[in-house]
Amino acid sequence: MIGIGLRLACGGFEFATMTICRWDKGQKVEIRQLGSSSLSVSVLGYGCSRIGSLATPASTAEMLSVMEDAVAGGITFFDTANVYGQGDSERTIALLEAKLGKRLIVCTKAGLSVRVPPLLVRAAKPLVRPLIKRSRASRRSVQSARQTAERTNFDSGHILKQVHGSLRRLKRQELDLFLLHSPPASVLKTPEIFALLEHIREQGLAKHVGVSCRDLADVEICLEQPVVEVLQLPLPGEVLNGASDILAQAEKQGVGVIAREVLSSVDKENQDGVEDALRRVVSMRGVSTALVGMTSADHLHRNLSAIERSMSLPT
């Protein structure tokens, strides 16, 4: 597949102001072990926060097509959560696995929710999506409303209920990886929350457990807990320089690191900038995979090309 355009600088060949971007099905990306866990993941991970979201104009069929191409391109790791798309993100991953006839490596999370009843939002999607598809302003409004409606609940009974819900939606008996979803420091400072992670693992609900952290300070707290096998943390460019010591400590302890928000401060139309951001993150000591959200074939192909080129360049 070849994309041609004034701003499609995808690590291909540049001729004057025009760039030719090439992405071929079957192209593979590097696989890394996730810390000392039994999981091996693609260095480029598929962030699924917008799959099934009210703010995403793409239909389930369209998203399945993109995700199928992602697997063909070598992506093996998918990151979701019970709250993404009111559970439709997890349902779509289950549909993908059924369509492909293979099991992917999936991380899901719980602890965040929105105040609007999920069933109400799911019922509204067929009515609202045509408007969202035609208007970027509408998409921004929906995203803003979702952020203001977010709330947290890390009560053990609630988390266990959400874990069982994720298992049903993903059609699994055991999760590959379960993370607490951005708990505040006050929650992380209570021993009960880590006892809950131990319980989830011991009961066979998840093979591996950990925490999706809000910042590096939360990572420090989590690294003191032996039960934590994997950490997910924001690693935009402005955070990287200050993260080297804590990433080295995570690696020393065998704790796997999933990087997110790696392109949050990058102009997505600047492919050189995307490649540089990905290269910097995946070359950091201790980082196993970098998550990028991809809601279209164009997004996917650009990021596959970027990660392939970034891995071939000297660090």
C-alpha positions as CSV (number, residue, x, y, z in Angstrom):
1,M,0.0,0.0,0.0
2,I,1.4,3.4,-1.0
3,G,0.2,6.8,0.3
4,I,1.2,10.0,-1.6
5,G,0.8,13.5,-0.2
6,L,2.6,16.7,0.7
7,R,2.8,15.7,4.4
8,L,3.0,11.9,4.3
9,A,6.6,11.7,5.3
10,C,6.6,8.1,6.5
11,G,10.2,7.2,6.3
12,G,10.1,6.5,2.6
13,F,11.8,8.5,-0.2
14,E,11.4,12.2,-0.4
15,F,11.2,13.9,-3.8
16,A,11.1,17.8,-3.5
17,T,8.0,18.5,-1.5
18,M,6.3,15.1,-2.1
19,T,6.9,12.1,0.1
20,I,6.0,8.5,-0.8
21,C,5.0,6.4,2.2
22,R,5.1,2.6,1.9
23,W,3.5,0.1,4.2
24,D,3.2,-3.6,3.2
25,K,1.0,-6.2,4.8
26,G,3.2,-8.8,6.5
27,Q,5.6,-6.2,7.7
28,K,6.6,-7.1,11.3
29,V,7.7,-5.1,14.3
30,E,10.0,-6.1,17.1
31,I,8.8,-8.3,19.9
32,R,10.0,-7.8,23.4
33,Q,9.4,-9.5,26.7
34,L,7.3,-7.5,29.1
35,G,9.6,-7.3,32.2
36,S,10.0,-10.7,33.8
37,S,6.4,-11.7,33.0
38,S,5.5,-14.5,30.6
39,L,4.2,-12.0,28.0
40,S,6.0,-11.0,24.8
41,V,4.6,-7.9,23.2
42,S,5.1,-5.9,20.0
43,V,7.2,-2.8,20.6
44,L,4.3,-0.8,19.0
45,G,1.1,-1.4,21.0
46,Y,-2.4,-0.7,19.9
47,G,-4.1,1.8,22.2
48,C,-7.8,1.0,22.2
49,S,-9.3,3.9,24.2
50,R,-11.2,5.3,21.2
51,I,-12.5,2.0,19.9
52,G,-16.2,2.0,20.4
53,S,-16.2,5.5,21.8
54,L,-19.0,7.8,21.1
55,A,-16.5,10.4,19.9
56,T,-15.1,8.0,17.3
57,P,-17.0,8.2,14.0
58,A,-15.7,4.8,12.7
59,S,-18.1,1.9,12.8
60,T,-17.3,-1.4,14.5
61,A,-16.7,-3.0,11.0
62,E,-14.3,-0.2,10.0
63,M,-12.4,-0.5,13.3
64,L,-12.2,-4.3,12.9
65,S,-10.6,-3.8,9.4
66,V,-8.0,-1.4,10.8
67,M,-7.2,-3.8,13.8
68,E,-6.9,-6.8,11.4
69,D,-4.4,-4.8,9.4
70,A,-2.5,-4.0,12.6
71,V,-2.2,-7.7,13.4
72,A,-1.0,-8.4,9.8
73,G,1.6,-5.6,10.3
74,G,3.0,-7.3,13.4
75,I,1.1,-5.7,16.3
76,T,0.4,-8.3,19.0
77,F,-0.4,-6.1,22.0
78,F,-3.8,-4.4,22.6
79,D,-4.5,-2.1,25.5
80,T,-8.1,-1.5,26.6
81,A,-10.2,-0.8,29.7
82,N,-13.7,-1.6,31.0
83,V,-14.6,2.1,30.5
84,Y,-13.5,2.4,26.9
85,G,-16.5,2.7,24.7
86,Q,-18.7,1.6,27.6
87,G,-17.2,-1.9,27.2
88,D,-17.4,-1.9,23.4
89,S,-13.6,-1.6,23.1
90,E,-13.3,-5.0,24.8
91,R,-16.1,-6.5,22.8
92,T,-14.5,-5.4,19.5
93,I,-11.2,-7.1,20.6
94,A,-13.1,-10.3,21.2
95,L,-14.7,-10.0,17.7
96,L,-11.3,-9.5,16.2
97,E,-9.9,-12.6,17.9
98,A,-12.9,-14.6,16.7
99,K,-12.5,-13.3,13.2
100,L,-8.7,-14.1,13.1
101,G,-9.0,-17.4,15.0
102,K,-6.1,-16.4,17.2
103,R,-5.5,-15.0,20.7
104,L,-3.8,-11.7,21.1
105,I,-2.0,-10.2,24.1
106,V,-4.6,-8.0,25.8
107,C,-4.2,-5.6,28.7
108,T,-7.4,-4.3,30.4
109,K,-7.9,-2.0,33.3
110,A,-10.6,-0.9,35.8
111,G,-11.1,1.8,38.4
112,L,-12.3,4.7,36.2
113,S,-15.9,5.2,35.1
114,V,-18.2,7.9,33.9
115,R,-21.3,9.2,35.6
116,V,-23.6,8.6,32.6
117,P,-25.1,5.1,32.6
118,P,-23.2,3.0,30.1
119,L,-26.4,1.5,28.6
120,L,-27.7,4.9,27.9
121,V,-24.5,5.9,26.0
122,R,-24.5,2.7,24.0
123,A,-28.1,3.2,23.0
124,A,-27.3,6.8,21.8
125,K,-24.3,5.8,19.6
126,P,-26.3,5.0,16.4
127,L,-28.0,8.3,16.7
128,V,-25.1,10.5,17.6
129,R,-22.3,8.9,15.4
130,P,-23.6,10.4,12.1
131,L,-23.3,13.9,13.6
132,I,-19.9,13.1,15.1
133,K,-18.7,11.9,11.7
134,R,-19.6,15.3,10.1
135,S,-18.3,17.6,12.8
136,R,-15.0,17.8,14.5
137,A,-16.5,20.3,17.0
138,S,-19.0,17.7,18.0
139,R,-16.2,15.2,18.6
140,R,-14.4,17.6,20.8
141,S,-17.5,18.4,22.7
142,V,-18.1,14.7,23.4
143,Q,-14.5,14.1,24.5
144,S,-14.7,17.1,26.8
145,A,-17.9,16.0,28.3
146,R,-16.5,12.5,29.0
147,Q,-13.5,13.9,30.8
148,T,-15.6,16.0,33.1
149,A,-17.8,13.0,33.8
150,E,-15.0,10.7,34.9
151,R,-14.9,9.4,38.4
152,T,-12.9,6.7,40.3
153,N,-13.9,3.7,42.3
154,F,-11.2,1.4,43.7
155,D,-13.4,-0.5,46.2
156,S,-12.5,-4.1,46.1
157,G,-16.0,-5.3,45.4
158,H,-16.4,-2.9,42.5
159,I,-13.0,-3.8,41.0
160,L,-13.7,-7.5,41.1
161,K,-17.1,-6.9,39.5
162,Q,-15.4,-5.0,36.7
163,V,-12.8,-7.7,36.2
164,H,-15.5,-10.3,35.8
165,G,-17.3,-8.0,33.3
166,S,-14.1,-7.7,31.3
167,L,-13.7,-11.4,31.2
168,R,-17.2,-11.8,29.8
169,R,-16.8,-9.1,27.2
170,L,-13.4,-10.4,26.1
171,K,-14.7,-14.0,26.2
172,R,-11.9,-15.3,28.3
173,Q,-11.4,-17.4,31.5
174,E,-8.2,-15.4,32.5
175,L,-6.9,-12.0,31.6
176,D,-3.4,-11.7,30.2
177,L,-2.8,-8.5,32.1
178,F,-4.9,-6.5,34.5
179,L,-4.0,-3.0,35.7
180,L,-5.6,-0.6,38.1
181,H,-6.7,2.4,36.0
182,S,-4.9,5.6,37.2
183,P,-5.5,5.3,41.0
184,P,-4.6,8.4,43.0
185,A,-1.6,8.4,45.3
186,S,-4.0,8.2,48.3
187,V,-5.3,4.8,47.0
188,L,-1.7,3.6,46.2
189,K,-0.7,4.3,49.8
190,T,-3.2,1.8,51.2
191,P,-2.0,-1.9,51.5
192,E,-5.5,-3.1,50.7
193,I,-5.2,-2.1,47.0
194,F,-2.1,-4.3,46.4
195,A,-3.7,-7.2,48.4
196,L,-6.6,-6.9,45.9
197,L,-4.1,-7.3,43.0
198,E,-2.7,-10.3,44.7
199,H,-6.2,-11.8,45.1
200,I,-7.0,-11.2,41.4
201,R,-3.8,-13.1,40.4
202,E,-4.2,-15.9,42.9
203,Q,-7.8,-16.5,41.9
204,G,-6.7,-17.0,38.3
205,L,-8.6,-13.9,37.1
206,A,-5.5,-12.5,35.5
207,K,-2.1,-14.0,34.7
208,H,-0.3,-10.8,35.5
209,V,-1.2,-7.6,37.4
210,G,0.0,-4.1,37.8
211,V,-0.9,-0.4,37.7
212,S,-1.5,2.2,35.1
213,C,0.1,5.3,36.8
214,R,-0.7,8.9,36.5
215,D,2.9,10.1,36.8
216,L,6.4,9.2,37.9
217,A,5.7,9.8,41.5
218,D,3.0,7.1,41.5
219,V,5.5,4.8,39.7
220,E,7.9,5.2,42.7
221,I,5.1,4.1,45.1
222,C,4.3,1.1,43.0
223,L,7.9,-0.1,42.6
224,E,7.9,-0.7,46.4
225,Q,5.2,-3.4,46.0
226,P,6.4,-6.9,45.0
227,V,3.0,-7.8,43.6
228,V,3.3,-5.2,40.8
229,E,4.6,-6.9,37.7
230,V,3.8,-4.3,35.0
231,L,3.5,-0.5,35.1
232,Q,1.9,1.7,32.4
233,L,3.0,5.4,32.5
234,P,2.8,8.5,30.4
235,L,6.1,9.2,28.6
236,P,5.7,12.2,26.3
237,G,8.9,13.8,25.2
238,E,9.1,16.4,28.0
239,V,9.0,13.6,30.6
240,L,11.6,11.2,29.1
241,N,14.7,12.9,30.4
242,G,13.6,12.8,34.0
243,A,12.4,9.1,33.7
244,S,15.7,7.3,33.0
245,D,16.5,6.5,36.6
246,I,13.0,5.2,37.5
247,L,12.9,3.1,34.2
248,A,16.3,1.6,35.1
249,Q,14.9,0.7,38.5
250,A,11.9,-0.9,37.0
251,E,14.1,-2.9,34.7
252,K,16.3,-4.0,37.6
253,Q,13.3,-5.3,39.5
254,G,11.9,-7.1,36.4
255,V,8.9,-4.8,36.2
256,G,7.6,-4.4,32.7
257,V,7.0,-0.9,31.4
258,I,4.2,0.2,28.9
259,A,4.6,3.7,27.6
260,R,1.5,5.8,26.8
261,E,0.9,9.3,25.6
262,V,4.1,9.1,23.7
263,L,2.8,11.4,20.9
264,S,0.8,13.8,23.0
265,S,3.2,16.7,22.4
266,V,4.0,15.8,18.7
267,D,2.4,17.2,15.6
268,K,0.9,14.0,14.1
269,E,1.3,15.4,10.6
270,N,5.0,15.7,11.1
271,Q,6.1,12.2,10.4
272,D,9.8,12.9,11.2
273,G,8.6,14.1,14.6
274,V,6.5,11.0,15.2
275,E,9.4,8.8,14.2
276,D,11.7,10.7,16.6
277,A,9.3,10.5,19.5
278,L,8.8,6.7,19.0
279,R,12.5,6.1,18.6
280,R,13.3,8.0,21.9
281,V,10.7,6.1,23.8
282,V,11.4,2.6,22.6
283,S,15.1,3.0,23.0
284,M,14.7,3.9,26.7
285,R,16.0,1.3,29.0
286,G,13.2,-0.8,30.4
287,V,10.4,0.2,28.0
288,S,8.9,-2.9,26.3
289,T,6.1,-1.2,24.2
290,A,4.7,2.2,23.3
291,L,1.0,2.6,22.9
292,V,-0.5,4.6,20.1
293,G,-4.2,5.1,19.4
294,M,-5.1,4.3,15.8
295,T,-8.7,4.8,14.5
296,S,-8.0,4.7,10.7
297,A,-6.0,2.8,8.2
298,D,-4.0,6.0,7.6
299,H,-3.1,6.3,11.3
300,L,-2.1,2.7,11.4
301,H,0.1,2.7,8.3
302,R,1.9,5.9,9.3
303,N,2.7,4.5,12.7
304,L,3.8,1.1,11.4
305,S,6.2,2.9,9.0
306,A,7.3,5.2,11.8
307,I,8.2,2.4,14.2
308,E,9.9,0.4,11.5
309,R,12.1,3.4,10.5
310,S,12.7,4.5,14.1
311,M,14.0,1.1,15.0
312,S,16.4,1.1,12.1
313,L,18.0,4.5,13.0
314,P,20.9,4.8,15.4
315,T,19.9,5.9,18.9
